[in-house]
Amino acid sequence: MLHKVTYGRRAARAKAGGVIFSCFLLAAGPVLAEERIDILALGDSLTQGYGLLEMNGFVPQLRRWLEDQGTPARVVNAGVSGDTTAGGFARVEWSLTPEIDAMIVALGGNDLLRGIAPEVARANLEGILKVAQANDIDVLLVGMQAPGNYGPDYKAAFDAMYPELAQAYGADYAPSFFEGLQSEGQTLRDVADFMQPDGIHPNADGVARIVDALGPRVQGLMARID
């Protein structure tokens, strides 16, 4: 059961922080302060950084990209290798610790590998978005595209659930985790130079391209935070 929240997470922090900051001003005079933004990256092995040195994974590269752009943030790696949308839904509530301001959700690849029905994956993603909404957390939902071998109905239902859920819950939306690697009509085989030998996970250079494409979307997410 979701917990009803009397104050939004950021609103509660602002209220408490305002009292503390006001007291500090009285004691120490004028001070400039900037509140850090904390982002949870909820995902699978693509988020976790499978097969890479830690510094070359998605989350560390995203942190560095944001810092280089003058928009630093603390990005928490909540990627679990092999996780499905069901796994993300099962752990999202306790992953949203009090300091988290926003969340990137990048799940669905393992649902595809297991042939999980789109309606099941959709229900799990919707559950994640409901938890975020209940906790006043802004979300960037990262899409995934199904291959054609599951049939046109499966592909249409799976591909559509991401933009439809993003619209329904007011989330930011990125069409694909691999947006920075693939041009329209390309498959991961067409960008083999940026992939690990398994053909599923990007190498360090591939992650850099992915971050270059997703980074501005993360900045957009950060701009929404009050």
C-alpha positions in Angstrom: 0.0 0.0 0.0 1.3 3.4 -0.9 1.8 5.9 2.0 -0.2 9.1 1.8 2.2 12.1 2.0 1.0 15.2 3.8 3.9 17.3 2.4 5.8 16.7 -0.8 9.3 15.5 -0.2 10.9 18.7 -1.5 8.3 20.9 0.2 9.0 19.3 3.5 12.8 19.7 3.0 12.3 23.3 2.0 10.2 24.0 5.0 12.7 22.4 7.4 15.7 23.9 5.6 14.1 27.4 5.7 13.9 27.4 9.4 17.5 26.2 9.8 18.8 28.6 7.2 17.0 31.6 8.8 18.6 30.8 12.1 22.0 30.5 10.5 21.5 33.9 8.9 20.8 35.5 12.2 23.9 34.0 13.7 26.4 34.3 10.8 25.1 37.1 8.5 24.6 36.9 4.7 25.4 33.5 3.2 24.9 32.1 -0.3 23.7 28.5 -0.4 22.8 26.1 -3.1 20.8 22.9 -2.4 22.2 19.8 -4.0 20.0 17.8 -6.3 19.9 14.0 -5.7 18.7 11.7 -8.5 18.0 8.0 -8.2 18.8 6.0 -11.4 16.5 3.0 -11.2 17.4 0.4 -13.8 19.0 -2.9 -14.9 22.5 -3.8 -16.0 22.6 -0.9 -18.5 22.3 1.5 -15.6 24.4 -0.6 -13.2 27.4 -0.6 -15.6 27.7 -4.3 -16.4 31.1 -5.4 -17.8 32.7 -2.0 -17.2 35.1 -0.5 -14.8 33.0 1.5 -12.3 34.2 4.8 -13.5 33.1 3.9 -17.1 29.5 3.0 -16.2 26.4 5.0 -17.0 26.0 6.6 -13.6 29.6 7.8 -13.1 29.8 9.1 -16.7 26.5 10.9 -16.2 27.7 12.5 -13.0 30.9 13.8 -14.8 28.9 15.0 -17.8 26.5 17.0 -15.5 29.4 18.5 -13.6 31.2 19.4 -16.9 28.0 21.2 -18.0 27.9 23.2 -14.8 24.8 21.3 -13.5 26.3 18.9 -10.9 24.1 16.4 -9.2 24.5 13.4 -7.0 23.3 10.4 -9.0 22.6 7.2 -7.1 23.2 4.0 -8.9 20.1 1.8 -8.4 20.8 -0.4 -11.3 20.5 -4.2 -10.7 21.8 -6.6 -13.4 19.0 -8.8 -14.7 16.2 -6.7 -13.2 12.8 -6.6 -14.8 10.1 -4.0 -14.4 8.7 -6.2 -11.7 12.0 -6.1 -9.8 12.1 -2.3 -10.1 8.6 -2.0 -8.8 9.4 -4.3 -5.9 12.3 -2.1 -4.7 11.4 1.4 -5.8 9.7 2.5 -2.5 12.6 1.7 -0.2 15.1 3.0 -2.8 13.5 6.4 -2.6 15.3 7.5 0.5 14.4 11.0 1.9 17.1 13.0 0.2 16.1 11.9 -3.3 14.6 14.7 -5.5 14.1 13.0 -8.8 14.4 9.6 -10.5 15.5 8.2 -13.9 13.6 4.9 -14.7 15.3 2.8 -17.4 13.7 -0.7 -17.3 12.2 -3.1 -19.7 15.1 -4.7 -21.5 15.0 -7.9 -19.5 11.2 -8.0 -19.9 11.9 -8.2 -23.6 14.6 -10.9 -23.2 12.1 -13.0 -21.2 9.1 -12.3 -23.5 7.1 -10.8 -20.6 3.6 -9.6 -21.8 3.5 -5.9 -22.4 0.5 -5.5 -20.2 2.5 -6.9 -17.3 5.5 -4.7 -17.9 3.1 -1.7 -18.2 1.5 -2.4 -14.9 4.9 -2.6 -13.2 6.0 0.7 -14.7 2.8 2.3 -13.8 3.3 1.1 -10.2 6.7 2.7 -10.2 5.3 6.0 -11.4 2.5 5.9 -8.8 5.1 5.5 -6.1 7.0 8.4 -7.5 3.9 10.5 -7.6 2.9 9.7 -4.1 6.4 10.8 -2.9 6.5 14.0 -5.0 9.4 12.7 -7.1 9.9 14.0 -10.7 10.7 11.2 -13.2 12.5 10.8 -16.5 11.1 7.6 -18.1 13.5 6.1 -20.6 11.8 4.0 -23.3 12.8 0.7 -24.9 11.8 -0.8 -28.3 10.7 -4.4 -28.8 12.3 -6.4 -31.6 10.0 -7.5 -34.5 10.3 -11.2 -33.7 7.6 -11.0 -31.1 5.0 -9.9 -33.7 3.5 -6.5 -34.6 0.9 -6.5 -31.8 3.5 -7.2 -29.1 5.8 -4.5 -30.5 3.1 -1.9 -30.8 1.9 -2.5 -27.2 5.4 -2.6 -25.7 6.7 0.5 -27.6 3.6 2.6 -26.8 3.5 2.0 -23.1 6.5 4.4 -22.3 5.2 7.6 -24.0 1.6 6.8 -22.9 2.6 6.4 -19.2 4.9 9.4 -19.3 2.0 11.5 -20.6 -0.5 10.1 -18.1 1.8 10.7 -15.1 3.5 13.9 -16.2 6.9 12.4 -16.5 9.7 13.5 -18.8 10.3 11.0 -21.6 13.3 9.8 -23.5 12.5 7.5 -26.4 15.3 5.1 -25.9 18.3 4.3 -23.7 20.3 3.8 -26.9 19.2 7.1 -28.4 22.8 8.3 -28.6 24.0 5.2 -30.4 21.3 4.3 -32.9 20.0 6.3 -35.8 16.5 5.6 -37.0 16.3 2.1 -38.5 19.6 0.9 -37.0 19.9 -2.0 -34.6 22.5 -2.6 -32.0 24.4 -4.8 -34.5 24.9 -1.7 -36.6 26.8 0.0 -33.8 29.0 -3.0 -32.8 32.0 -0.7 -32.3 30.3 0.8 -29.3 29.1 -2.5 -27.8 30.7 -5.2 -25.6 31.2 -8.6 -27.2 27.8 -9.8 -25.9 26.1 -7.3 -28.3 23.7 -6.2 -25.6 25.7 -3.9 -23.3 27.6 -0.7 -24.4 31.3 -0.4 -23.9 32.8 2.7 -22.3 32.7 4.7 -25.6 29.1 3.6 -26.2 28.1 4.8 -22.7 29.7 8.2 -23.4 27.5 8.6 -26.5 24.4 7.5 -24.5 25.2 10.0 -21.8 25.7 12.8 -24.4 22.1 12.1 -25.6 20.5 11.6 -22.3 22.4 14.2 -20.4 20.3 17.2 -21.6 17.1 15.3 -20.7 18.4 14.8 -17.2 19.1 18.5 -17.1 15.5 19.1 -18.1 14.5 16.8 -15.2 16.6 18.8 -12.8 15.1 22.1 -14.0 11.7 20.8 -12.9 12.7 20.5 -9.3 11.4 23.2 -7.0 
